[in-house]
Amino acid sequence: MTEEKEQAAAAEEEILETAAEDNQETSNNDIADEADVLTKEEQELLQLKESVEKLEITNADLKDQLLRKQADFDNFRKRMFREKEDAIKYANSNLLSDLVSVIDDFERAIGSGESSKDFDSFLSGFRLIEKQFVGMLERNWGLKRMETVGQEFDPQKHEALMMEECADCATQVIIEDYQKGYYLHDRVIRHAKVKVGIPPAEEVKKEENGKKTGKKTK
């Protein structure tokens, strides 16, 4: 009887040890699983940190590029502004260079007139300078004088300061030029101030009567 009890106790003890070992193994497996879960979370955190670092580097590069572009554009704008100012400031340099040559001609003519006291020669020299000056303006700059005397009056080109009857005038014709008019290329930049000859009143009446008669006969 005693032997049976001892065997039963031994069997029970063995069962308890086996159960304890099983519980320990299960506990160890649970701890390992928890460790695996933490490792995955840590890996995700590391990946997120790496992504954030890459985005920060990219953002810094983009900011640097933007600042450089802004600086380049600001320099370009300032350069364009300076070039525009220079273009306006020196726009007439070629014209003034031509005018300086004319001034030289005047100075030579004045010096020649003072030394020779020959009025005819002095006047001839000034006329030559004036002719060369007008030719230079037309040739280099498109400035052309109007030829008005004998031309029919045109209010788009001429400004009539005086009008008088003219026996030889069949229409309104310019008979005297008080101030020259000028074209710049094909545009009038100054109207010529002129005296206009108009047909005599009797001639105008005859012309009007002739027109009326012609209409009636028709």
C-alpha positions, 0 to 999 in steps of 0.5 A: 500500500505504501509502495502504491502511494509512493508511485502515485505521488511520483507520477503526480510530481512528474505531471506537475513538473511537465505542466510547469515546463509547459507553462514556462515554454508558453511564457517564453514564447509569449515574451518572444512574440512581444519582442518581435512586435516591438522590433517591427514597430521600431523598424517602422519608426526607423523608416519614418525617421529616415524618410523625415531626414530625407524630406528635410534634406530635400526641403533644404535643397529646394529652399537653397535653389529658390533663394539662388533663383530669387537672387539671380532674378533680382540681379537680372531685374537690376541689370535690365533696369540699368540697361534701360536707364543707359538706353534712355540716357544715351539714346541721342548719342548718335544724333549729338555726334552728328550735331557736334560735326555741324558745330565744328563747321560753324566754328570754322566759318565764324573763325574764317569770317572774323579773319577775312571780314568778307561778308559774301564769303561768310554768308556762302559758308553759312549757306553751305553749312545749312545745306549740309546740316539739312542733308545730314538730318534727312540722310541719317535721321529721316527728317525732311523739309516740306516744299510748300510754295506752289503746292495746294493748301492742305490743312493736314500739313499747312497752317494758314497765317494769311490769305489773299486773293490771287489772280493766277490761282484756280484753287487755294495755293501756297504763295509764301512760306513763313516757317518751314514744315518738317516730316519725320519719315512719313509723319508730319512733326511740324506744320508749315506756316504759310500764306495762302492765295485764293481765287478772286471772288468773281472767279469763284462766282463764275465757277459756281454759276457754271456748275449751276448752269451745267446742272440745269442743262442736264 
